[in-house]
């Protein structure tokens, strides 16, 4: 059995993330093809909600292209292996201005409606604006910061740091499965 197959089995035995965030702290690591391949592996591992945070707003105008590229990779992958499935993805591309605008809007709404402010009401409002709490945040780059990632969406999030991927243009299956393996092996995930 290959090393990658062992990792896949470990991830399948334990509960993997339902949603993933990708935080790009290194401007040189940002590419549509890298993000698309990351999303592709999310779909192949039954993760259908992905949030990409780009502190420089370079990807904000390319959300459609990222989804199309991910679907193209998926179609090719499935065709070669004669797999007939219909995976889907919910992709949210966020940047500093997006998060600031959403927080400002939600805060104003809650103040004007004079309702009780609590975690559940804040989460509900943020989710309506497509800011979800992710289970796993993959932070790519050498900078140990969130670069403005919405911290209210990280209360129970596992953060896995990756200085950089082996290739700037794609994430390999082994690299992605290693991220999932790290996620599932964390003590908090096992209730310790």
Secondary structure, DSSP 8 states (H G I E B T S, - for coil): --HHHHHHHHHHHS---SEEEEEE--GGG--HHHHHHHHHHHHHTT--EEEEEETT-SSGGGHHHHHHHHHHHHHHHHHHTT-------EEEEE-HHHHHHHHHHHHHHHHHHT----HHHHHHHHHHTT----SEEEEESS--S-TT--GGG-TT-EEEEES--SBTTB--HHHHHHHHHHHHHSGGGGT-
